[in-house]
Amino acid sequence: MLIGERLIVETDGAAHHDRPTERHRDLVRDADAAALGYRTLRFDYALVVHDWARVEAAIVGAIVAGHHLAA
């Protein structure tokens, strides 16, 4: 999900992000996005379902810091 112009929020499920090669692919995508000026927040299923307050605080904090805005 893209918030604003520069903040990417990714949610990872075990079905597609458990193996090292899949995790590596995610990290490469995050690095490529960072090189283009994006900031990525990545959360797993357990965080989203069982610790939503922490996820929400991270997203809101990034927005307050202006990470969703173009440079």
CHARMM-style PDB file with segment names, atoms N, HN, CA, C and O in Angstrom:
ATOM      1  N   MET     1       0.847  -1.156   0.000  1.00  0.00      PROA
ATOM      2  CA  MET     1       0.000   0.000   0.000  1.00  0.00      PROA
ATOM      3  C   MET     1       0.899   1.227   0.000  1.00  0.00      PROA
ATOM      4  O   MET     1       1.923   1.256   0.683  1.00  0.00      PROA
ATOM      5  N   LEU     2       0.518   2.225  -0.756  1.00  0.00      PROA
ATOM      6  HN  LEU     2      -0.314   2.201  -1.311  1.00  0.00      PROA
ATOM      7  CA  LEU     2       1.255   3.479  -0.804  1.00  0.00      PROA
ATOM      8  C   LEU     2       0.440   4.543  -0.084  1.00  0.00      PROA
ATOM      9  O   LEU     2      -0.728   4.765  -0.404  1.00  0.00      PROA
ATOM     10  N   ILE     3       1.063   5.200   0.891  1.00  0.00      PROA
ATOM     11  HN  ILE     3       2.012   5.020   1.151  1.00  0.00      PROA
ATOM     12  CA  ILE     3       0.421   6.305   1.604  1.00  0.00      PROA
ATOM     13  C   ILE     3       1.094   7.584   1.131  1.00  0.00      PROA
ATOM     14  O   ILE     3       2.315   7.724   1.191  1.00  0.00      PROA
ATOM     15  N   GLY     4       0.272   8.512   0.659  1.00  0.00      PROA
ATOM     16  HN  GLY     4      -0.720   8.399   0.610  1.00  0.00      PROA
ATOM     17  CA  GLY     4       0.831   9.745   0.124  1.00  0.00      PROA
ATOM     18  C   GLY     4       1.645   9.441  -1.120  1.00  0.00      PROA
ATOM     19  O   GLY     4       1.221   8.680  -1.990  1.00  0.00      PROA
ATOM     20  N   GLU     5       2.808  10.043  -1.189  1.00  0.00      PROA
ATOM     21  HN  GLU     5       3.152  10.661  -0.483  1.00  0.00      PROA
ATOM     22  CA  GLU     5       3.654   9.883  -2.373  1.00  0.00      PROA
ATOM     23  C   GLU     5       4.884   9.012  -2.128  1.00  0.00      PROA
ATOM     24  O   GLU     5       5.522   8.577  -3.087  1.00  0.00      PROA
ATOM     25  N   ARG     6       5.238   8.741  -0.851  1.00  0.00      PROA
ATOM     26  HN  ARG     6       4.720   9.094  -0.072  1.00  0.00      PROA
ATOM     27  CA  ARG     6       6.521   8.089  -0.597  1.00  0.00      PROA
ATOM     28  C   ARG     6       6.545   7.025   0.485  1.00  0.00      PROA
ATOM     29  O   ARG     6       7.601   6.441   0.727  1.00  0.00      PROA
ATOM     30  N   LEU     7       5.430   6.744   1.149  1.00  0.00      PROA
ATOM     31  HN  LEU     7       4.571   7.219   0.953  1.00  0.00      PROA
ATOM     32  CA  LEU     7       5.438   5.784   2.251  1.00  0.00      PROA
ATOM     33  C   LEU     7       4.774   4.481   1.819  1.00  0.00      PROA
ATOM     34  O   LEU     7       3.583   4.448   1.513  1.00  0.00      PROA
ATOM     35  N   ILE     8       5.550   3.426   1.800  1.00  0.00      PROA
ATOM     36  HN  ILE     8       6.518   3.453   2.049  1.00  0.00      PROA
ATOM     37  CA  ILE     8       5.056   2.103   1.426  1.00  0.00      PROA
ATOM     38  C   ILE     8       4.818   1.302   2.702  1.00  0.00      PROA
ATOM     39  O   ILE     8       5.682   1.240   3.576  1.00  0.00      PROA
ATOM     40  N   VAL     9       3.638   0.690   2.802  1.00  0.00      PROA
ATOM     41  HN  VAL     9       2.936   0.741   2.092  1.00  0.00      PROA
ATOM     42  CA  VAL     9       3.334  -0.210   3.911  1.00  0.00      PROA
ATOM     43  C   VAL     9       3.144  -1.604   3.326  1.00  0.00      PROA
ATOM     44  O   VAL     9       2.272  -1.820   2.485  1.00  0.00      PROA
ATOM     45  N   GLU    10       3.961  -2.542   3.776  1.00  0.00      PROA
ATOM     46  HN  GLU    10       4.669  -2.366   4.459  1.00  0.00      PROA
ATOM     47  CA  GLU    10       3.907  -3.925   3.313  1.00  0.00      PROA
ATOM     48  C   GLU    10       3.453  -4.820   4.452  1.00  0.00      PROA
ATOM     49  O   GLU    10       3.905  -4.664   5.587  1.00  0.00      PROA
ATOM     50  N   THR    11       2.566  -5.754   4.157  1.00  0.00      PROA
ATOM     51  HN  THR    11       2.199  -5.881   3.236  1.00  0.00      PROA
ATOM     52  CA  THR    11       2.179  -6.768   5.132  1.00  0.00      PROA
ATOM     53  C   THR    11       2.596  -8.123   4.582  1.00  0.00      PROA
ATOM     54  O   THR    11       2.307  -8.461   3.434  1.00  0.00      PROA
ATOM     55  N   ASP    12       3.273  -8.883   5.413  1.00  0.00      PROA
ATOM     56  HN  ASP    12       3.508  -8.608   6.345  1.00  0.00      PROA
ATOM     57  CA  ASP    12       3.823 -10.173   4.987  1.00  0.00      PROA
ATOM     58  C   ASP    12       3.098 -11.316   5.675  1.00  0.00      PROA
ATOM     59  O   ASP    12       2.913 -11.308   6.892  1.00  0.00      PROA
ATOM     60  N   GLY    13       2.695 -12.287   4.890  1.00  0.00      PROA
ATOM     61  HN  GLY    13       2.846 -12.292   3.902  1.00  0.00      PROA
ATOM     62  CA  GLY    13       2.118 -13.517   5.421  1.00  0.00      PROA
ATOM     63  C   GLY    13       3.109 -14.653   5.261  1.00  0.00      PROA
ATOM     64  O   GLY    13       3.981 -14.603   4.394  1.00  0.00      PROA
ATOM     65  N   ALA    14       2.982 -15.654   6.076  1.00  0.00      PROA
ATOM     66  HN  ALA    14       2.273 -15.694   6.781  1.00  0.00      PROA
ATOM     67  CA  ALA    14       3.920 -16.785   6.060  1.00  0.00      PROA
ATOM     68  C   ALA    14       3.929 -17.515   4.719  1.00  0.00      PROA
ATOM     69  O   ALA    14       4.960 -18.047   4.306  1.00  0.00      PROA
ATOM     70  N   ALA    15       2.801 -17.540   4.051  1.00  0.00      PROA
ATOM     71  HN  ALA    15       1.964 -17.108   4.386  1.00  0.00      PROA
ATOM     72  CA  ALA    15       2.707 -18.296   2.797  1.00  0.00      PROA
ATOM     73  C   ALA    15       3.669 -17.786   1.726  1.00  0.00      PROA
ATOM     74  O   ALA    15       4.110 -18.561   0.878  1.00  0.00      PROA
ATOM     75  N   HSD    16       3.998 -16.509   1.753  1.00  0.00      PROA
ATOM     76  HN  HSD    16       3.641 -15.879   2.442  1.00  0.00      PROA
ATOM     77  CA  HSD    16       4.841 -15.946   0.688  1.00  0.00      PROA
ATOM     78  C   HSD    16       6.106 -15.269   1.195  1.00  0.00      PROA
ATOM     79  O   HSD    16       6.819 -14.637   0.415  1.00  0.00      PROA
ATOM     80  N   HSD    17       6.398 -15.388   2.483  1.00  0.00      PROA
ATOM     81  HN  HSD    17       5.820 -15.902   3.116  1.00  0.00      PROA
ATOM     82  CA  HSD    17       7.541 -14.655   3.017  1.00  0.00      PROA
ATOM     83  C   HSD    17       8.348 -15.452   4.033  1.00  0.00      PROA
ATOM     84  O   HSD    17       9.138 -14.870   4.776  1.00  0.00      PROA
ATOM     85  N   ASP    18       8.172 -16.742   4.082  1.00  0.00      PROA
ATOM     86  HN  ASP    18       7.531 -17.215   3.479  1.00  0.00      PROA
ATOM     87  CA  ASP    18       8.863 -17.561   5.087  1.00  0.00      PROA
ATOM     88  C   ASP    18      10.252 -18.023   4.662  1.00  0.00      PROA
ATOM     89  O   ASP    18      11.164 -18.083   5.488  1.00  0.00      PROA
ATOM     90  N   ARG    19      10.418 -18.343   3.409  1.00  0.00      PROA
ATOM     91  HN  ARG    19       9.678 -18.294   2.738  1.00  0.00      PROA
ATOM     92  CA  ARG    19      11.706 -18.880   2.956  1.00  0.00      PROA
ATOM     93  C   ARG    19      12.734 -17.770   2.788  1.00  0.00      PROA
ATOM     94  O   ARG    19      12.383 -16.632   2.475  1.00  0.00      PROA
ATOM     95  N   PRO    20      14.002 -18.104   2.994  1.00  0.00      PROA
ATOM     96  CA  PRO    20      15.062 -17.086   2.865  1.00  0.00      PROA
ATOM     97  C   PRO    20      15.069 -16.386   1.507  1.00  0.00      PROA
ATOM     98  O   PRO    20      15.324 -15.184   1.437  1.00  0.00      PROA
ATOM     99  N   THR    21      14.793 -17.117   0.434  1.00  0.00      PROA
ATOM    100  HN  THR    21      14.585 -18.093   0.490  1.00  0.00      PROA
ATOM    101  CA  THR    21      14.798 -16.472  -0.886  1.00  0.00      PROA
ATOM    102  C   THR    21      13.671 -15.455  -1.004  1.00  0.00      PROA
ATOM    103  O   THR    21      13.839 -14.414  -1.638  1.00  0.00      PROA
ATOM    104  N   GLU    22      12.525 -15.749  -0.399  1.00  0.00      PROA
ATOM    105  HN  GLU    22      12.389 -16.595   0.117  1.00  0.00      PROA
ATOM    106  CA  GLU    22      11.407 -14.807  -0.445  1.00  0.00      PROA
ATOM    107  C   GLU    22      11.709 -13.582   0.407  1.00  0.00      PROA
ATOM    108  O   GLU    22      11.405 -12.455   0.015  1.00  0.00      PROA
ATOM    109  N   ARG    23      12.304 -13.805   1.568  1.00  0.00      PROA
ATOM    110  HN  ARG    23      12.551 -14.720   1.887  1.00  0.00      PROA
ATOM    111  CA  ARG    23      12.691 -12.689   2.439  1.00  0.00      PROA
ATOM    112  C   ARG    23      13.722 -11.807   1.730  1.00  0.00      PROA
ATOM    113  O   ARG    23      13.655 -10.580   1.802  1.00  0.00      PROA
ATOM    114  N   HSD    24      14.663 -12.436   1.053  1.00  0.00      PROA
ATOM    115  HN  HSD    24      14.718 -13.433   0.995  1.00  0.00      PROA
ATOM    116  CA  HSD    24      15.683 -11.695   0.307  1.00  0.00      PROA
ATOM    117  C   HSD    24      15.031 -10.841  -0.786  1.00  0.00      PROA
ATOM    118  O   HSD    24      15.408  -9.685  -0.980  1.00  0.00      PROA
ATOM    119  N   ARG    25      14.075 -11.401  -1.483  1.00  0.00      PROA
ATOM    120  HN  ARG    25      13.769 -12.339  -1.325  1.00  0.00      PROA
ATOM    121  CA  ARG    25      13.364 -10.654  -2.531  1.00  0.00      PROA
ATOM    122  C   ARG    25      12.690  -9.410  -1.945  1.00  0.00      PROA
ATOM    123  O   ARG    25      12.722  -8.338  -2.550  1.00  0.00      PROA
ATOM    124  N   ASP    26      12.083  -9.557  -0.770  1.00  0.00      PROA
ATOM    125  HN  ASP    26      12.057 -10.428  -0.278  1.00  0.00      PROA
ATOM    126  CA  ASP    26      11.454  -8.415  -0.103  1.00  0.00      PROA
ATOM    127  C   ASP    26      12.483  -7.346   0.245  1.00  0.00      PROA
ATOM    128  O   ASP    26      12.237  -6.156   0.048  1.00  0.00      PROA
ATOM    129  N   LEU    27      13.627  -7.764   0.760  1.00  0.00      PROA
ATOM    130  HN  LEU    27      13.826  -8.730   0.921  1.00  0.00      PROA
ATOM    131  CA  LEU    27      14.672  -6.814   1.145  1.00  0.00      PROA
ATOM    132  C   LEU    27      15.249  -6.096  -0.073  1.00  0.00      PROA
ATOM    133  O   LEU    27      15.559  -4.907  -0.003  1.00  0.00      PROA
ATOM    134  N   VAL    28      15.393  -6.807  -1.180  1.00  0.00      PROA
ATOM    135  HN  VAL    28      15.142  -7.773  -1.237  1.00  0.00      PROA
ATOM    136  CA  VAL    28      15.862  -6.176  -2.418  1.00  0.00      PROA
ATOM    137  C   VAL    28      14.851  -5.127  -2.873  1.00  0.00      PROA
ATOM    138  O   VAL    28      15.231  -4.022  -3.259  1.00  0.00      PROA
ATOM    139  N   ARG    29      13.570  -5.471  -2.828  1.00  0.00      PROA
ATOM    140  HN  ARG    29      13.261  -6.368  -2.515  1.00  0.00      PROA
ATOM    141  CA  ARG    29      12.528  -4.513  -3.221  1.00  0.00      PROA
ATOM    142  C   ARG    29      12.556  -3.285  -2.305  1.00  0.00      PROA
ATOM    143  O   ARG    29      12.404  -2.158  -2.776  1.00  0.00      PROA
ATOM    144  N   ASP    30      12.748  -3.498  -0.998  1.00  0.00      PROA
ATOM    145  HN  ASP    30      12.871  -4.414  -0.615  1.00  0.00      PROA
ATOM    146  CA  ASP    30      12.837  -2.378  -0.057  1.00  0.00      PROA
ATOM    147  C   ASP    30      14.044  -1.492  -0.370  1.00  0.00      PROA
ATOM    148  O   ASP    30      13.943  -0.266  -0.332  1.00  0.00      PROA
ATOM    149  N   ALA    31      15.175  -2.108  -0.677  1.00  0.00      PROA
ATOM    150  HN  ALA    31      15.257  -3.104  -0.709  1.00  0.00      PROA
ATOM    151  CA  ALA    31      16.387  -1.346  -0.997  1.00  0.00      PROA
ATOM    152  C   ALA    31      16.196  -0.539  -2.280  1.00  0.00      PROA
ATOM    153  O   ALA    31      16.600   0.622  -2.358  1.00  0.00      PROA
ATOM    154  N   ASP    32      15.581  -1.158  -3.280  1.00  0.00      PROA
ATOM    155  HN  ASP    32      15.253  -2.101  -3.217  1.00  0.00      PROA
ATOM    156  CA  ASP    32      15.320  -0.449  -4.534  1.00  0.00      PROA
ATOM    157  C   ASP    32      14.373   0.733  -4.305  1.00  0.00      PROA
ATOM    158  O   ASP    32      14.573   1.810  -4.867  1.00  0.00      PROA
ATOM    159  N   ALA    33      13.354   0.530  -3.488  1.00  0.00      PROA
ATOM    160  HN  ALA    33      13.192  -0.345  -3.032  1.00  0.00      PROA
ATOM    161  CA  ALA    33      12.414   1.611  -3.179  1.00  0.00      PROA
ATOM    162  C   ALA    33      13.130   2.740  -2.436  1.00  0.00      PROA
ATOM    163  O   ALA    33      12.890   3.914  -2.717  1.00  0.00      PROA
ATOM    164  N   ALA    34      14.008   2.394  -1.492  1.00  0.00      PROA
ATOM    165  HN  ALA    34      14.203   1.441  -1.263  1.00  0.00      PROA
ATOM    166  CA  ALA    34      14.758   3.406  -0.740  1.00  0.00      PROA
ATOM    167  C   ALA    34      15.649   4.225  -1.671  1.00  0.00      PROA
ATOM    168  O   ALA    34      15.790   5.436  -1.498  1.00  0.00      PROA
ATOM    169  N   ALA    35      16.243   3.568  -2.646  1.00  0.00      PROA
ATOM    170  HN  ALA    35      16.128   2.585  -2.786  1.00  0.00      PROA
ATOM    171  CA  ALA    35      17.100   4.272  -3.595  1.00  0.00      PROA
ATOM    172  C   ALA    35      16.314   5.292  -4.411  1.00  0.00      PROA
ATOM    173  O   ALA    35      16.880   6.263  -4.914  1.00  0.00      PROA
ATOM    174  N   LEU    36      15.005   5.069  -4.540  1.00  0.00      PROA
ATOM    175  HN  LEU    36      14.545   4.281  -4.131  1.00  0.00      PROA
ATOM    176  CA  LEU    36      14.146   5.991  -5.283  1.00  0.00      PROA
ATOM    177  C   LEU    36      13.481   7.019  -4.362  1.00  0.00      PROA
ATOM    178  O   LEU    36      12.671   7.830  -4.810  1.00  0.00      PROA
ATOM    179  N   GLY    37      13.832   6.978  -3.066  1.00  0.00      PROA
ATOM    180  HN  GLY    37      14.491   6.319  -2.702  1.00  0.00      PROA
ATOM    181  CA  GLY    37      13.307   7.965  -2.134  1.00  0.00      PROA
ATOM    182  C   GLY    37      12.086   7.541  -1.345  1.00  0.00      PROA
ATOM    183  O   GLY    37      11.472   8.363  -0.665  1.00  0.00      PROA
ATOM    184  N   TYR    38      11.722   6.263  -1.424  1.00  0.00      PROA
ATOM    185  HN  TYR    38      12.221   5.595  -1.977  1.00  0.00      PROA
ATOM    186  CA  TYR    38      10.580   5.759  -0.678  1.00  0.00      PROA
ATOM    187  C   TYR    38      11.025   5.233   0.681  1.00  0.00      PROA
ATOM    188  O   TYR    38      12.183   4.862   0.872  1.00  0.00      PROA
ATOM    189  N   ARG    39      10.087   5.210   1.619  1.00  0.00      PROA
ATOM    190  HN  ARG    39       9.146   5.512   1.464  1.00  0.00      PROA
ATOM    191  CA  ARG    39      10.323   4.581   2.917  1.00  0.00      PROA
ATOM    192  C   ARG    39       9.348   3.426   3.033  1.00  0.00      PROA
ATOM    193  O   ARG    39       8.158   3.591   2.763  1.00  0.00      PROA
ATOM    194  N   THR    40       9.833   2.260   3.430  1.00  0.00      PROA
ATOM    195  HN  THR    40      10.799   2.126   3.650  1.00  0.00      PROA
ATOM    196  CA  THR    40       8.993   1.079   3.554  1.00  0.00      PROA
ATOM    197  C   THR    40       8.852   0.687   5.012  1.00  0.00      PROA
ATOM    198  O   THR    40       9.840   0.575   5.737  1.00  0.00      PROA
ATOM    199  N   LEU    41       7.622   0.480   5.431  1.00  0.00      PROA
ATOM    200  HN  LEU    41       6.819   0.571   4.842  1.00  0.00      PROA
ATOM    201  CA  LEU    41       7.320  -0.115   6.720  1.00  0.00      PROA
ATOM    202  C   LEU    41       6.794  -1.512   6.430  1.00  0.00      PROA
ATOM    203  O   LEU    41       5.866  -1.671   5.636  1.00  0.00      PROA
ATOM    204  N   ARG    42       7.374  -2.527   7.062  1.00  0.00      PROA
ATOM    205  HN  ARG    42       8.128  -2.398   7.707  1.00  0.00      PROA
ATOM    206  CA  ARG    42       7.002  -3.918   6.787  1.00  0.00      PROA
ATOM    207  C   ARG    42       6.517  -4.566   8.076  1.00  0.00      PROA
ATOM    208  O   ARG    42       7.198  -4.513   9.101  1.00  0.00      PROA
ATOM    209  N   PHE    43       5.337  -5.178   8.019  1.00  0.00      PROA
ATOM    210  HN  PHE    43       4.784  -5.221   7.187  1.00  0.00      PROA
ATOM    211  CA  PHE    43       4.737  -5.827   9.181  1.00  0.00      PROA
ATOM    212  C   PHE    43       4.312  -7.245   8.812  1.00  0.00      PROA
ATOM    213  O   PHE    43       3.883  -7.506   7.688  1.00  0.00      PROA
ATOM    214  N   ASP    44       4.437  -8.151   9.771  1.00  0.00      PROA
ATOM    215  HN  ASP    44       4.786  -7.939  10.684  1.00  0.00      PROA
ATOM    216  CA  ASP    44       3.967  -9.510   9.514  1.00  0.00      PROA
ATOM    217  C   ASP    44       2.539  -9.674  10.035  1.00  0.00      PROA
ATOM    218  O   ASP    44       1.987  -8.794  10.695  1.00  0.00      PROA
ATOM    219  N   TYR    45       1.977 -10.802   9.721  1.00  0.00      PROA
ATOM    220  HN  TYR    45       2.425 -11.517   9.184  1.00  0.00      PROA
ATOM    221  CA  TYR    45       0.590 -11.114  10.083  1.00  0.00      PROA
ATOM    222  C   TYR    45       0.348 -10.962  11.577  1.00  0.00      PROA
ATOM    223  O   TYR    45      -0.640 -10.357  11.993  1.00  0.00      PROA
ATOM    224  N   ALA    46       1.251 -11.513  12.383  1.00  0.00      PROA
ATOM    225  HN  ALA    46       2.053 -12.005  12.045  1.00  0.00      PROA
ATOM    226  CA  ALA    46       1.064 -11.478  13.838  1.00  0.00      PROA
ATOM    227  C   ALA    46       0.990 -10.043  14.361  1.00  0.00      PROA
ATOM    228  O   ALA    46       0.166  -9.743  15.225  1.00  0.00      PROA
ATOM    229  N   LEU    47       1.832  -9.170  13.855  1.00  0.00      PROA
ATOM    230  HN  LEU    47       2.501  -9.414  13.153  1.00  0.00      PROA
ATOM    231  CA  LEU    47       1.782  -7.772  14.286  1.00  0.00      PROA
ATOM    232  C   LEU    47       0.450  -7.118  13.908  1.00  0.00      PROA
ATOM    233  O   LEU    47      -0.171  -6.441  14.727  1.00  0.00      PROA
ATOM    234  N   VAL    48       0.028  -7.320  12.691  1.00  0.00      PROA
ATOM    235  HN  VAL    48       0.532  -7.870  12.025  1.00  0.00      PROA
ATOM    236  CA  VAL    48      -1.205  -6.689  12.221  1.00  0.00      PROA
ATOM    237  C   VAL    48      -2.419  -7.193  13.010  1.00  0.00      PROA
ATOM    238  O   VAL    48      -3.283  -6.404  13.393  1.00  0.00      PROA
ATOM    239  N   VAL    49      -2.481  -8.484  13.246  1.00  0.00      PROA
ATOM    240  HN  VAL    49      -1.780  -9.125  12.935  1.00  0.00      PROA
ATOM    241  CA  VAL    49      -3.652  -9.068  13.897  1.00  0.00      PROA
ATOM    242  C   VAL    49      -3.613  -8.933  15.417  1.00  0.00      PROA
ATOM    243  O   VAL    49      -4.633  -8.648  16.045  1.00  0.00      PROA
ATOM    244  N   HSD    50      -2.437  -9.137  16.007  1.00  0.00      PROA
ATOM    245  HN  HSD    50      -1.608  -9.369  15.497  1.00  0.00      PROA
ATOM    246  CA  HSD    50      -2.359  -9.212  17.466  1.00  0.00      PROA
ATOM    247  C   HSD    50      -1.761  -7.971  18.127  1.00  0.00      PROA
ATOM    248  O   HSD    50      -1.825  -7.841  19.349  1.00  0.00      PROA
ATOM    249  N   ASP    51      -1.191  -7.074  17.363  1.00  0.00      PROA
ATOM    250  HN  ASP    51      -1.139  -7.179  16.370  1.00  0.00      PROA
ATOM    251  CA  ASP    51      -0.563  -5.897  17.949  1.00  0.00      PROA
ATOM    252  C   ASP    51      -0.807  -4.671  17.065  1.00  0.00      PROA
ATOM    253  O   ASP    51       0.111  -3.916  16.746  1.00  0.00      PROA
ATOM    254  N   TRP    52      -2.080  -4.501  16.679  1.00  0.00      PROA
ATOM    255  HN  TRP    52      -2.826  -5.115  16.938  1.00  0.00      PROA
ATOM    256  CA  TRP    52      -2.434  -3.428  15.769  1.00  0.00      PROA
ATOM    257  C   TRP    52      -2.011  -2.061  16.301  1.00  0.00      PROA
ATOM    258  O   TRP    52      -1.608  -1.200  15.520  1.00  0.00      PROA
ATOM    259  N   ALA    53      -2.094  -1.846  17.602  1.00  0.00      PROA
ATOM    260  HN  ALA    53      -2.421  -2.545  18.238  1.00  0.00      PROA
ATOM    261  CA  ALA    53      -1.728  -0.538  18.160  1.00  0.00      PROA
ATOM    262  C   ALA    53      -0.284  -0.176  17.810  1.00  0.00      PROA
ATOM    263  O   ALA    53       0.010   0.986  17.530  1.00  0.00      PROA
ATOM    264  N   ARG    54       0.604  -1.145  17.823  1.00  0.00      PROA
ATOM    265  HN  ARG    54       0.366  -2.089  18.051  1.00  0.00      PROA
ATOM    266  CA  ARG    54       2.007  -0.906  17.474  1.00  0.00      PROA
ATOM    267  C   ARG    54       2.151  -0.565  15.990  1.00  0.00      PROA
ATOM    268  O   ARG    54       2.895   0.344  15.623  1.00  0.00      PROA
ATOM    269  N   VAL    55       1.436  -1.300  15.149  1.00  0.00      PROA
ATOM    270  HN  VAL    55       0.832  -2.038  15.447  1.00  0.00      PROA
ATOM    271  CA  VAL    55       1.463  -1.041  13.702  1.00  0.00      PROA
ATOM    272  C   VAL    55       0.924   0.356  13.411  1.00  0.00      PROA
ATOM    273  O   VAL    55       1.532   1.127  12.668  1.00  0.00      PROA
ATOM    274  N   GLU    56      -0.216   0.668  14.002  1.00  0.00      PROA
ATOM    275  HN  GLU    56      -0.710   0.042  14.606  1.00  0.00      PROA
ATOM    276  CA  GLU    56      -0.821   1.984  13.797  1.00  0.00      PROA
ATOM    277  C   GLU    56       0.105   3.103  14.259  1.00  0.00      PROA
ATOM    278  O   GLU    56       0.242   4.121  13.580  1.00  0.00      PROA
ATOM    279  N   ALA    57       0.739   2.915  15.413  1.00  0.00      PROA
ATOM    280  HN  ALA    57       0.627   2.088  15.964  1.00  0.00      PROA
ATOM    281  CA  ALA    57       1.660   3.935  15.929  1.00  0.00      PROA
ATOM    282  C   ALA    57       2.836   4.142  14.978  1.00  0.00      PROA
ATOM    283  O   ALA    57       3.270   5.276  14.777  1.00  0.00      PROA
ATOM    284  N   ALA    58       3.350   3.079  14.398  1.00  0.00      PROA
ATOM    285  HN  ALA    58       2.997   2.158  14.561  1.00  0.00      PROA
ATOM    286  CA  ALA    58       4.467   3.197  13.457  1.00  0.00      PROA
ATOM    287  C   ALA    58       4.042   3.951  12.201  1.00  0.00      PROA
ATOM    288  O   ALA    58       4.774   4.810  11.709  1.00  0.00      PROA
ATOM    289  N   ILE    59       2.870   3.631  11.691  1.00  0.00      PROA
ATOM    290  HN  ILE    59       2.276   2.933  12.091  1.00  0.00      PROA
ATOM    291  CA  ILE    59       2.383   4.303  10.481  1.00  0.00      PROA
ATOM    292  C   ILE    59       2.108   5.777  10.762  1.00  0.00      PROA
ATOM    293  O   ILE    59       2.527   6.649  10.000  1.00  0.00      PROA
ATOM    294  N   VAL    60       1.407   6.049  11.849  1.00  0.00      PROA
ATOM    295  HN  VAL    60       1.067   5.341  12.468  1.00  0.00      PROA
ATOM    296  CA  VAL    60       1.105   7.441  12.199  1.00  0.00      PROA
ATOM    297  C   VAL    60       2.396   8.220  12.458  1.00  0.00      PROA
ATOM    298  O   VAL    60       2.518   9.370  12.038  1.00  0.00      PROA
ATOM    299  N   GLY    61       3.351   7.604  13.141  1.00  0.00      PROA
ATOM    300  HN  GLY    61       3.252   6.669  13.482  1.00  0.00      PROA
ATOM    301  CA  GLY    61       4.627   8.270  13.396  1.00  0.00      PROA
ATOM    302  C   GLY    61       5.358   8.624  12.107  1.00  0.00      PROA
ATOM    303  O   GLY    61       5.945   9.700  11.997  1.00  0.00      PROA
ATOM    304  N   ALA    62       5.321   7.719  11.135  1.00  0.00      PROA
ATOM    305  HN  ALA    62       4.844   6.845  11.224  1.00  0.00      PROA
ATOM    306  CA  ALA    62       5.967   7.988   9.854  1.00  0.00      PROA
ATOM    307  C   ALA    62       5.266   9.124   9.117  1.00  0.00      PROA
ATOM    308  O   ALA    62       5.917   9.940   8.464  1.00  0.00      PROA
ATOM    309  N   ILE    63       3.945   9.174   9.221  1.00  0.00      PROA
ATOM    310  HN  ILE    63       3.416   8.511   9.751  1.00  0.00      PROA
ATOM    311  CA  ILE    63       3.190  10.250   8.576  1.00  0.00      PROA
ATOM    312  C   ILE    63       3.494  11.586   9.272  1.00  0.00      PROA
ATOM    313  O   ILE    63       3.735  12.593   8.606  1.00  0.00      PROA
ATOM    314  N   VAL    64       3.483  11.590  10.594  1.00  0.00      PROA
ATOM    315  HN  VAL    64       3.287  10.772  11.134  1.00  0.00      PROA
ATOM    316  CA  VAL    64       3.785  12.820  11.340  1.00  0.00      PROA
ATOM    317  C   VAL    64       5.185  13.331  10.985  1.00  0.00      PROA
ATOM    318  O   VAL    64       5.409  14.538  10.904  1.00  0.00      PROA
ATOM    319  N   ALA    65       6.122  12.405  10.774  1.00  0.00      PROA
ATOM    320  HN  ALA    65       5.940  11.424  10.840  1.00  0.00      PROA
ATOM    321  CA  ALA    65       7.484  12.781  10.406  1.00  0.00      PROA
ATOM    322  C   ALA    65       7.596  13.239   8.953  1.00  0.00      PROA
ATOM    323  O   ALA    65       8.646  13.723   8.530  1.00  0.00      PROA
ATOM    324  N   GLY    66       6.518  13.086   8.194  1.00  0.00      PROA
ATOM    325  HN  GLY    66       5.666  12.692   8.537  1.00  0.00      PROA
ATOM    326  CA  GLY    66       6.512  13.536   6.809  1.00  0.00      PROA
ATOM    327  C   GLY    66       7.067  12.542   5.806  1.00  0.00      PROA
ATOM    328  O   GLY    66       7.361  12.912   4.669  1.00  0.00      PROA
ATOM    329  N   HSD    67       7.215  11.293   6.206  1.00  0.00      PROA
ATOM    330  HN  HSD    67       6.976  10.993   7.130  1.00  0.00      PROA
ATOM    331  CA  HSD    67       7.795  10.297   5.288  1.00  0.00      PROA
ATOM    332  C   HSD    67       6.892   9.952   4.111  1.00  0.00      PROA
ATOM    333  O   HSD    67       7.337   9.315   3.156  1.00  0.00      PROA
ATOM    334  N   HSD    68       5.651  10.359   4.167  1.00  0.00      PROA
ATOM    335  HN  HSD    68       5.289  10.877   4.943  1.00  0.00      PROA
ATOM    336  CA  HSD    68       4.719  10.090   3.073  1.00  0.00      PROA
ATOM    337  C   HSD    68       4.771  11.165   1.996  1.00  0.00      PROA
ATOM    338  O   HSD    68       4.175  11.001   0.932  1.00  0.00      PROA
ATOM    339  N   LEU    69       5.465  12.246   2.254  1.00  0.00      PROA
ATOM    340  HN  LEU    69       5.949  12.379   3.118  1.00  0.00      PROA
ATOM    341  CA  LEU    69       5.518  13.369   1.321  1.00  0.00      PROA
ATOM    342  C   LEU    69       6.725  13.283   0.401  1.00  0.00      PROA
ATOM    343  O   LEU    69       7.778  12.775   0.788  1.00  0.00      PROA
ATOM    344  N   ALA    70       6.569  13.772  -0.790  1.00  0.00      PROA
ATOM    345  HN  ALA    70       5.714  14.184  -1.105  1.00  0.00      PROA
ATOM    346  CA  ALA    70       7.695  13.824  -1.733  1.00  0.00      PROA
ATOM    347  C   ALA    70       8.730  14.828  -1.222  1.00  0.00      PROA
ATOM    348  O   ALA    70       8.391  15.818  -0.573  1.00  0.00      PROA
ATOM    349  N   ALA    71       9.963  14.557  -1.522  1.00  0.00      PROA
ATOM    350  HN  ALA    71      10.238  13.753  -2.049  1.00  0.00      PROA
ATOM    351  CA  ALA    71      11.046  15.437  -1.068  1.00  0.00      PROA
ATOM    352  C   ALA    71      11.016  16.787  -1.743  1.00  0.00      PROA
ATOM    353  OT1 ALA    71      11.864  17.635  -1.465  1.00  0.00      PROA
TER     354      ALA     71
END
